């Protein structure tokens, strides 16, 4: 006889308006960082160069 593991039910944690605001702000920071790195990415630019850009940017 093979026993199957019980599947646990997943729950969704509801976020408070404050938590949603923090998540929105974090998303804006990430979007700005990605836009800056994307704008700098071109042939000849290394990953190290892009890392340095991200590290010295105001969002880091």
Secondary structure, 3 states (H helix, E strand, C coil): CCCCCCCCCCCCCCCCHHHHHHHHHHHHHHHHHHHHHHHHCCCCCCHHHHHHHHHHCCCC
